[in-house]
Amino acid sequence: MPDETDTDEDPTRPVFISFRPEFYNIGNDVDRTQLIARYDARAFTSLRMFKRGAPGFILRFEAPFVDVKVGSTEGAGLGDIYGQLLAIPYATRRFAFVAGSGFFVPTATHELTGSDKWTVAPLAVPLWRIQRGLFAVKVQNVTSVAGDSARSDLNFLLITPLVIRSVGRFWILADTETKTRWNADGRTGIKSGFQIGRRVGTGLGVWVKPEVWWGPNRDGEWNLRFGFVWYERR
């Protein structure tokens, strides 16, 4: 990724810390607001074939602070903490393959802010460098494996192609994500988003991203997300 692009969507590049305020209009009188804090641990090894050098492993942690309104009922507090270990077993100057797994821990302090499920989320990402940007396809399946039996199980597949291009101190990102629910006869919803960001200092980027659901199986109406990203320069 060029230095001008300080988005946190590149899975080969760890961030020092980032904050994401996010707003979700789900519909049916349901709204969700959250602030996600993310920290990436240092890479354990380093592969120097891929541009400026891709880390061999990235350990990531995300903690969401959530407010949910369902009609006249409201719940706020900590959501489910997310951890992720990514490995980059193969990388050249133009291509990299990323694989690993995420893991959700049921840490929510209110029933509306989390799933009350222990959940695994293996993923794979083939990634190609293009002129002044990248193209990638993220494939991730999210499956609950334990937790409160009274709560709904989770089992869905996310497929997300995305493209990022830098333009001077700015970058643009476009993506479309399909969400296929295996426990709902393969019902698939689609959302698309457009992100614009700007590098505002050495290792510091800010971005905004509106998203909309479309098609017959919508899991929401619209989302609005922001990001503040700091990279540790070494």
N, C-alpha and C positions, 0 to 999 in steps of 0.2 A: 504494500500500500504506500503511495506517495506520502511524504511528510505533510502535505497540505490536507490530508484526509484524516481527521481524528474522530471518526465514528467508532463505536464499540461493536459493530456488526461483523468485523473480520475475526473469524474463529481462530486464526493463527497468531493473533497479536494480543497479548495480555494487557489489561489496563491496570493502573494502580488502584483507582477507585472511581466509581461513577454513581450518579444519582439520577433516577428517572421518575418524575411525577407523571402519573397516568390517569386518564379519565375515560370511563367506559359507560356508554349509554346502551344498555342491554335490551331495553324495551320491556313491555308488560309491567311498567312501574318499578323497574329494577335498575339501580345505578350503582356503580362501583368506582371508588377513587382510591388510589394507592401511591405510595412512595416507596421505590425499591432502591436499596443501597447495595452496591456490588463491589466485591473486592476479589482480585485475582492474585493468587500466590505466585511467587517466583517460579520460573521454569526449572525443572530438575536437570535437564540436559539441553543442548542446543544443536540444531541442525543448521549449518551455514550455507546450504545450497540454495535456500529460498529467499531471493531478494536480499534484505538486510539481515536475514537469519531468523528462521522460525524456531520457536521453542519445541523441544521434544514432548513436553507435558505441560499442561496448564491446569491448575486446581482453582476452581471458582466457587464463590459463595455469594448468595443473594438473600437479603432479608427484606420482606415486604411489610409495610405498615398500611393497614387497609381500613377503609370505611365503606360499608355496604348498606344501602337502603332498599328494602323490599316492601313497597306500600308504606304503611305507617310504622313498620319495624325497622330499626337501625342497629347495626353492630359495628364496633370499631375496635382495633387493636392489632396485635401482631398476627401476620398470616403464617403460612407454611414456609419454613426456610428451605432454600434450594441449594444443593451442592452439585458440582459437576467436575468430572475428571476427563480431560481431553488429551488424546495422544495424536501425534503427527508421525506415523510410521514411514511415510514416504513424501518427499518434497523435491521438486526441481525449481528452476527459476520461473517456470510458467504454470506449474501444476502442483497441487498438494492434496493429500487425502487425510481427512481428520475423522477420528472415531473415538467413541467413549460412551459415557453414560451420565445421566443426571439422576438425582435422588431427592425426593421431597420428604421432609420430616414433618409430622403433624404437630407443629408448635403453636397453632392458632389459639388465641386467647378468647375467641368467640366463635360460635358455630357458623356464623355467616362469613367469617374471614378465612376459613380453611376447609379442607375436605375431611379432616380427621382420619386420613389414610396414609399409610406408608406406601410410597410410590416410586417405582423405578422408571427411567426414561432413556433407554439406549438411543444413540444417534450416530449418523454417519454424514459427512459433508465432503463431497468432491468439490474442489475449488480451482478455478482457472484465473490467472492474471491476464488482463486485457490492457490495452493502452490506457494509462491513467486511471486504472480501476481494477475491478474483479467481477467475476460471475461465479456464483455458487448455488448449490442445491442442498438444502438441509432436509434430512429424512429422520424423523424421531417418533418413536412409539412410547406413549405414556400409559403405564399399567399399574394399578394399585395392587399390592400384594398382601396387605394386612391392615388392620385398623378396626374401627367401629362397624360392626356388621349391619347396624341399622342405617348407615349412610350408603349412598349409591356408590357402586364400584366405578373406577375409571379405567377405560380402555379405548384409546383413540390414537390415530396416526396423523402426524403433521408432515406435510410435504411443502417446502418453501423455497422456490427459486427466487434469487435476488441478483440485482446488478447494481454496482456502485461505480460512479465516475466522479473524478475531481475536476473542478473548474476554478483555477486560481486558488484562492483561500477558501473556496466553498466546495462542498460535495453534494451530490444528489444520489438518492437510493430509491429504487422501485422494487417492490416485491408483491407476490401473490401467495397466499397460504391456503391449502386445503386441509380441512379437519374431518377425518372419517371416523365415526363412532362405531366400533365393532360391536358394542352391546346395544346398538340401535339399528340393527340390520344394515350396517354400512352406510348410514345416513351421512352425507358429506356436505359441509358448509364451506363457503369460500369468502375470504376477505382480501382486500388489496390495500396497499399503503404507499405513500410517497414521502420520503424524508429529505429535508434540506438542512444542511449543517454548515458551520463555519469554524475554521481554526482561529481562535482569538488570542492565542499565546503559545509559547513553546510547550508542547505536550498537553494543551487544553483545547477542547472542542465543545461546541454546543449545537444542539439540533432540535428540530420539531418534526413530528410525523403524524399527520391525520391518516386514519384508516376507515374503510367502509366495508360492511358485509353486503354481499349481493348474491343473486340466485335464489332458488326456491327453499333452501335449507339454511336460513340465517340464524346464527347463534347470538346475534346482537344487531345493533343499528349502526353505531359509529364509535370510534375511539379517537382520543387525542393524547399523544404521548410526547414528552420532552426529555432531553438528555443533557447532562453535564458530565464531561468525561475528562479525567486526568490520566496521562500516561507517565510512567516513571522512566526518565531518560537515563540511559546507562552509557 
